[in-house]
Structure formats: structure tokens, C-alpha cells
Amino acid sequence: MTFLTRLITVLMVTLALCGSSIAQSRRTSSAISGEAQIRDRLNAGTIGLAGGLLEGAPIRFATEIARVVNDGGAVHVLPIVTRGPTENVNDLLYLRGVDTAIINSDSLEEYKSQVPQIRQRITYLLSLFPSELHIFVRPEIRSLSDLAGKKVNFNTQGTAAAYSGPLIFSRLGVDVEKMFIPHPVALEQMKRGEIAGVVFVTSKPVDAFVKGKWEEGFKFLPVEYGSKFEDYYLPSYLEQADYPNLVPKGERIATIAVPTILASFNWRTGWSRYRRVARFVDELFSRADKLKSPGFDAKWKDVNLTTRAPGLERFQAAQEWLDRASPSKQSGHP
């Protein structure tokens, strides 16, 4: 083989290798571009939803919201286990990836001094369910004032009772010796006379009062709704249908309820985060009837899209959806 022949052979092999490398580079570039498109599409439609503790109702609601919304394909909801509805306000304000959160209405109280414009920075999408205040006491306790200076349990830190309970007692002007131990332990101590009362803040009925055996005289104390509760709370009551063994037939015990809210940061209308939450609203509201079907929490049957939440303005896209909807659609029925 002459020098010229060898040179031509080398050149041909080199060109072939270059062509193969270019083709491979193009395929790799195409694959990377395809992955980038998938990544961008998924992130553009993903909503981070701060729920709550694993044992609480908020994370269950967040998971069920995700089941319904994700089924549509346009939005992907990621429920996030957190330290509870009070901490969720902090997550909504500052944590990356959190677009929406389940909070209690009075959680905002803690942030008023830290974030003076808190009611302008956070809006609500939907009022989910009320958590009723239950003040359960021993027979010798006749009124709220009898609890002054006595041991009262507010459940463990991070729960709704541990936050809302002391705040409500402060507004009532009743100074008690606060305890923060698990309620099952506190209820046994209460039966032995070691604790005067327990405070639950949760949706009625509560199994501990329905299924538990209580001696005569154990009771719920009434709390009247008034101007001191208008900013965050709603009037409510406990009746015999809720607690057949503790509330006499035909009687109602006045109490207050803490609304649990699906909230969002108040994004500006032109921002991509606003558009993302707006898409989430459309998917959630248009599928609200599915949440009322078997297999979901029974509390969804009482959720009305139009119910207002005290203390906050509704997210603009959510209000616009309701304004466009028919009356039958607004009530959450097909």
C-alpha cells in the first residue's frame, strides 16, 4: 500500500469517526433537551402543599386533594409532612417549594408582630372544616373561672390544641397551669383527680368522649362567641348527637370553632407562581364533587367552596373562579 493510499484510508476512517461522534453528540443533545423539557413541564405544574403531622387530619386532607387534582394531569400536587398548621404559616412565607398550606385561622396571631402585613401576604383558597373547642372538666369544676390556677392539659406541642387552646384561654382571661402531655395520658390523670380539665381543638365528635366511660359530673364547659373571637373564630356548639352520654337530650353547649384553611401566598397576578396556583385552583374547584364521594374523608361532604374564612381575603383566581361558576357549582355539587 502506497503512502498516498494509506493517507486516504486514514482520512476516511477519521471522517467516519467524526461523523459517528457528531451523530452521537446530536442524539445526546436531543436526549438532554428532551429531559429538560420534561423537567420544566413537571416543575411548571407542581404545587407544594404543606399538610401537617402524620397523625393529624390536615395531612390526610392534603393527600386527598392530591389524589383528585393529580388525576387531571395538568397539575401535580406534592403533599408535605410538616410540624403542623401553625408552623405551616412559616413554611408558606419562607420555605422554597411551598405554594399552598393548610393552616388554622388563628395561626396568624403569632406572626402579627413579626410580619405586620401578614393578612396581605397570605390569602385563602378554601375553608376546609372547623375544629371545635372542647373544654372537658371534672365534676367539681362548675365554670371557666373554677379552672384558674389549676392544671389543664393542651395536648402535645405542635397540635392545634397546644397553640389555639392557650390563646383562647388568654382571651377568656383565665390563667391556668398549662400542661402539654398526650391527651390519652392526661385523661387518665384527670379521672384520678390529678388534672382539672383537658382542652381539645379538633372536629367533633371525638372518640375519647364518645367511646370513653365517664362518671356522672364530667362535662363540657360552654364558651360563648363574642367580639373577642370575631377575628379568627366561628360560633359553634356541642349537642347530644355528637356526645350522647355527655350532653343531655335537647341541650346545646355553646363553643367556638377554629377554621382550618387551605391557604396560598398572595402572589402578584403576572407572576409564574400566581399562574401555577391559579391552575391548581381550577383543577381543585372543578373536581370538588369527587372529594365528596365514597373513599374520601366524610368531612368533605360539609365543605362548601363559597364559605368564607375569617381574617383573610380570598386568592384572586379562586374568587374569579367562584364568580364565573353557577350557584350549583359554587355549592360543590354537580
C-alpha positions, 0 to 999 in steps of 0.5 A: 500500500502506497503512502498516498493510499494509506493517507486516504484510508486514514482520512476516511476512517477519521471522517467516519469517526467524526461523523459517528461522534457528531451523530452521537453528540446530536442524539445526546443533545436531543436526549438532554433537551428532551429531559429538560423539557420534561423537567420544566413541564413537571416543575411548571405544574407542581404545587407544594402543599404543606399538610401537617403531622402524620397523625393529624387530619390536615395531612390526610386532607392534603393527600386527598386533594392530591389524589383528585387534582393529580388525576387531571394531569395538568397539575401535580400536587406534592403533599408535605409532612410538616410540624403542623398548621401553625408552623405551616404559616412559616413554611408558606412565607419562607420555605422554597417549594411551598405554594399552598398550606393548610393552616388554622385561622388563628395561626396568624396571631403569632406572626402579627408582630413579626410580619405586620402585613401578614393578612396581605401576604397570605390569602385563602383558597378554601375553608376546609372544616372547623375544629371545635373547642372542647373544654372537658372538666371534672365534676367539681369544676362548675365554670371557666373561672373554677379552672384558674390556677389549676392544671389543664392539659393542651395536648402535645406541642405542635397540635392545634390544641397546644397553640389555639387552646392557650390563646383562647384561654388568654382571651377568656382571661383565665390563667391556668397551669398549662400542661402539654402531655398526650391527651390519652395520658392526661385523661387518665390523670384527670379521672384520678383527680390529678388534672382539672380539665383537658382542652381539645381543638379538633372536629367533633365528635371525638372518640375519647368522649364518645367511646370513653366511660365517664362518671356522672359530673364530667362535662363540657364547659360552654364558651360563648362567641363574642367580639373577642373571637370575631377575628379568627373564630366561628360560633359553634356548639356541642349537642347530644348527637355528637356526645350522647352520654355527655350532653343531655337530650335537647341541650346545646353547649355553646363553643367556638370553632377554629377554621382550618384553611387551605391557604396560598401566598398572595402572589402578584397576578403576572407572576409564574407562581400566581399562574401555577396556583391559579391552575391548581385552583381550577383543577381543585374547584372543578373536581370538588364533587369527587372529594365528596364521594365514597373513599374520601374523608366524610368531612368533605361532604360539609365543605362548601367552596363559597364559605368564607374564612375569617381574617383573610381575603380570598386568592384572586383566581379562586374568587374569579373562579367562584364568580364565573361558576353557577350557584350549583357549582359554587355549592360543590355539587354537580 
